[in-house]
Amino acid sequence: MITLKEIAEECGVSIATVSNILNGKKKTSEETKRRVMEVVKRTGYRPNVMAQGLRRQKSMMVGIIAEDIAQFTSPEIIEGIMKRCEDHGYHTIVRNLRLYARWSDTWYENESEYHMILDPVLQELETAMVDGIIYIAGHNRIIHCFPEGFPIPAVMAYGTASNPAVSSVLIDDEKAAYEIVRYIVSRGHKKIGVIAGRMDNLHTQARIKGYQRALFEAGLLFDPDSIAIGNWTKEGGYAAAGEIMSKGVTAVFCLNDQMAGGVYQYLHEKGIRAGEDFSVTGFDNMLPAEYMIPGLTTTALPLSEIGDRAAELLIARMTGEDKDSPSEPHRKVLVPCRFVERGSVAVCAG
């Protein structure tokens, strides 16, 4: 394998000049840069990242652990992390735990099975001498991932870390739900139902708080009977639609787009027009929301921003620039969502 020294000799420049060009440091002439990069391309030179890390006492590598890459939230978060890391010269190693593929949603309380999968990955990344780790949750809950005294700087994305030294980057569920319900109220609706996921879910709890706050500010009474459970699925939303409409509501806030899709199906089968006879909103802005008829009013998750912010926090920890974390245990960074108005909420005259 060709070395930096050999590239430098062939191009008639110093080793330092070749190194600076490859690392994007210092200005060199375009002719020199072109000559060096032509040799690099022709010879297939690849830098030895581990050797570079040992010389600097850093590997310049960040480990990314995803609970399941197949979760719709994970790819964009990973992209946000990787872009920020690349901008700062860090390489990334991605490890997929495949927890949902293995056990669907039956593993949340099974710590022993969870750690059977997680612990070897943590050990692998520690052996690889990564400078830091970002853990991407499939949904927000309190996660016992990094034990106290964990030797590697770490950040949690889309979940809440139990370790007080680990910052968590989350979507602002409560504010996003408040904005959606406030919008429904502004369209004249006074009886607004909710189709929720599991009630023990942190997303559900925060979104219900936002719903209650919007009602309170509008002078509308909160009726617990106006909440039905849809378990996050289209089938659950369909089953809950009849129940929620029997309460006399004129609009329903579905806590995700999949359940809203179930409501649309129910309305279609009953000859009720979504966006005209009955109003529906969702949450997540998944791709089908744009193509539903009418388009679903919802909120877009800031997934790439979560990844970017998580990487930013981790890099600050790794470089010693984060001065706040020791004095801010259980620090949570909330990233705002973006309200997306389409045609699924009618003006209510009554």
N, C-alpha and C positions, 0 to 999 in steps of 0.2 A: 504494500500500500504506500502510495506517495506521501511524503511528509511536507510540512510547511517549509522546511529548509530547501527541499528540492524544488517546490513551486517558486520560492524566492530566487533561487539560482537561475531557473529557467527564464524568469521574467526580468532578471537583472535589478531586483530591489531587495530591501532588507526583509528579514523575517517579521519584524515589527510592522512593516508596511502591509504585508500580506495579512497578518493577524488583524490589524485595524480595519482593513477593507472587509474582511469576512464578518467582523463584529459591528460594522457600521460606525466605527469611530474615526474621528479626524478626517479632514478633507484631503483628498488626493486628486490628482488630475483624472479627468474622465478617460484619457488614454491609458494611464496606469491601471485604473480600475477595470477597464475593458480587457486589458491584456491578462490580468490576474484571473478574472472570472472565466475567461476562455480556457485557461489552463485547468482551472478547478473543474469546469464542466467536462473537458476532454478526458481528464484523468479520473474523474469520479471521486475526488477527494471528499472525505467526510471527517469533520472534527471529532475528536475523542472527548465526548461530553464529560465522562467520569474523570478522565485525567485533568481536564480543565477545572472541574469542581474540586478535586483534591488539591490542586495548586492554590485555589482561592479559599480552601476550607469550606466551600459550598458546592453543591451539585448543580445548582441552577435548575432544579427539577421540582415540579409541584405534582403531588398525587391528587387525582380526582376520583372519589368513590361515589358511584351512583347506586342508589337502591335498586333501580331498574331503568335502563336506558329506554325501554319501551314505553315508560310513562310519558304522556304527551308533554309534560313540563320539562323533562330532563334535557332533550337535545339543545334547546335554545339556551338553557342555563349553562350547559357545557360550552357552547359556542362563545357566550359572554366571558366565561372564565378563560378560555384558551386565547381569545383575542387580547385580553388585558395582560395575560402572562407573556404572550409573544411580544407585545409592545415593550415589555420590561426585560426581555432576553431570557425568559424562563421556558423550559421545555415542560411538557405535561405527560403524565402517565394516567390513563383512564382505566379504572377497574369497575366492572359491572357485577353487582351482587346478585342480580336477577331474582330478587325476593318475591315480586309479584308473579313472575313466571313460575317460580317454584311452588308457592303456597297461596296464590291469590291474595285475599285479605285476611287470612287466618293466622298470620304470624305475629301480629302486633304485640301481643302479650307474652309471646313465647321467647323469653330472653335467651334460653339455652340454645335453641335452634338458630336464633339470630346470630349469636356470637360464634357458633360453629362455622358460619359462613364469613362473618366480618373479621374475626381475630386473625386468621391467616393472612388476610389482605393487609391489615395494619402491620403485621410482622414483615410481610414482603416489602411494603413501602419503606419501613424503617431500615430494612437491610439494603434497599436501594439508595438509602441516604438522601431521600427527598428533603427539601428544605421546609416544606409545609404541605398540609393536606386540606382539601375542601371536600366536605361530605354533602351530597345532594339527596335530600329526602324526597320520597314520593308524594308526601303530603305533610302538613304541619302537625307535629305532635312532639311531646317531650321525649328525646331520644338519648338513651344511655350508650353513646358511641365512644366518646373519648373519656377515659377514666381521669380522675383528678391526678395531677402529676404527670400527665402524658407529656413525653419529652419533645414532641414536634409541634410547632405552631399550627393551629387548626382553626377553621371557620366552618360553620354550618350554614348551608343554603336551603331555603324552603322548609326548614324545620327548626325546632328549638332544642338547643343542646342542654343536657342536664349539668354538664361541667360549667361552673360559673366563669371559668377563664376563657371559654370559647364563645365568641360572638356569633349571633344568629342573624341572618339576613332574610327577611320575610316580606310577603306582600301585605299591604295595609288593607286587610279584609274589611275591617269595621268602617273605615272611611269610604271604601268603594261601595259597600252595601248602602251606606247612608246616602251617597250621591244618587244611586239608582232609585231608591225609594222616594227620595225628595223629588226626583224627576216625575215619578208616577203620580205623586201628590199634586205636582204642578199641572198635570193634565186633568185635574178635577176629580181624581179617585179618592174616596174616603174609606172604602172597605177593601183592604189589600191583604191578600193571603200570602203564605210562604210555603213552598215545598222544599224541605230541607234534606240534607244528608243525615248521617248518624248524629244524634244529639250530643254524644260524648266526643265529637270531633272538634278540634280547635277552630277549624275554618267555619264550621256551622255556628259555633258559639259567638265568634267575632262578628259574623255577618248578621246574626240575629240581633246583636247589640246595635249595629248600625241601623237596622230596620226599626228597632224600638226608638232609637234617638230621633230618627226622621219623623216618626209618628208623633212623638212627644212634642217636638218643635212645631209641628203643624196643628197641635191641639187635638189629635186623634187618639182614641183609646186603644190600647194594646189588648187584643183578645187572644189568649193562648190557644183557643180552639181554632184559630185561623192558621195554625201551623200543622202541616201534614208531613209525614216522613216518606221520602222517595228513594233513600239509600243510594243516591248519586247516579242511578241508572235510568235509561230511557223507559224501561219497563216499570220502574218504581214511580217515575213521573206520571206515566199513563195511569197507573193504579191509583195514585193520589189525586189525580185531576178531578174525578167525580166527587171525591170526598171534600176537596177544597171548594168546589163550585157550589156544593150544597149549603155552604156557610153564608151564601149571599154576597160573596166578594165579587168585585168587578174587574179585578186585576190580580195577578199572582207573580210574586218574585221567586223564581226558581234559583236555587243556590248553585246550580251549574247548568250548562247548556244542554247536556244530555237529558236531564229531567225535563227541561223546557221542550225538547224534541218529543218526549212522551206526551206532554200536554197538547202540543200541536196535533199529534196523531189522534188523541182523544177528541179534540174539538172537530177535526175533519170528519171523523166517523159519526159525530152527532149533528153534523150540518151547522156547526157554529163557526163563524169566521174569526180567526185570530187577527188581532189588530183592528177589528171593527166591532164585533159583538162582545169580545172578551180580550183583555189585554194580558200580555205575557212578557216577562223579561228573564234573562238568564245571567250567567256569570262564567267567564273564561275566554269568550270570543274564539271558540274553536272554529275551524274552517267551515263546517256545515252551517254555522249561524248566519253567514253571509248569503247562503243560497236557499235558506228556508223562505217560504212565501207566507206572509211578508218576511223580509229580513228581520232577524231577531235583535232587539235592543239588549245590549249586554255590557260587559266590561272586559277590557283586554288586560291580560296579565303581563307584567313587566319582566318577562323571564330572562331575556338577555341582560337587562339592567341588574337583575338579582345576581347573575353570574359575574358581571363586571364589578359590582360593589363588593361581592364576597372576595374576589381576587384582589381588589384594591386593599381591603382590610388585611388580607393575609400577607400581601407584600409589605405593607406597613409594619406588621408584626415581625416578619422575617428580617427586615432591614433595621429594626429598632426605631422606626419613625412613629410608631403608634404609642403615644404617651398616655392614652386614656384608659386602655383596657384594664390595667391593674386596679384602677380606682372605680371601674364600672362593671362589677360582676353581673353576669347574666345580661350583658348588653344586647339589645335587640334593635336592629336597623330596619325600619319599615319603609318599603319602596311603594310609592303610589301607583295605583292602576289607572287605566285610561277609559273613561266612559265612551261607549259607542252607541250612538242613536241610530236606529233604523225605523222600521214601520210597524212594530208589534204592539205599540201602546196607543190606544185611541184616546181622543178627548172625551171625557165622561161628563155628560150634561147634568146628571142627577147627583 
